[in-house]
Amino acid sequence: MKFTSTKKKKLERIFEDLGYSIRYEKGRFNSGHCIVHRDKIVIINRFFDTEGRARVLLDILLSLKNLNEKKLSAESQKFFNSLVRRAQ
């Protein structure tokens, strides 16, 4: 799947619906997610291009446990389901 800025924004919207904040930071680190004192934070390397950012967001999204799909908007849920189908 080719990721564009539109698809990246849809992925970001899914994280927003789930209560995560996304931060783009510079540095020499692998992107990832963490929960600090119940704050859900996803940190993405600022130096990644649009496709790299979207791929990392997708990897993190698919690795989340206990994902509550009921929190997603109808549009986000449809996009999420299409991503899950492609990943299988």
Phi, psi and omega in degrees: 000132177272128181260130177248175179296330178294315179292325177297319179296324177294321176296317178299322179296321178300314179297321177297317179299327181275357177091015178268148170253142182250130178236136176254110185240153177264152180150177179257087181207160173276143178289158179182190179227157178207161175238115181244113179050047178071006173270123181269117184231133172248128180244125182243140178294124183298334184280354176289147174282180184302314181294319178298318178297316181294320179296319178294317177301318179295315179301315180295316181300315181289341180270350182293136177264152177055045179287124182266095182294341180293339178282346184281145173292166182300318180294317180294321180295320178296315179294317178300314180299322178293325177293318180295318178299318180291328183285339182281000000 
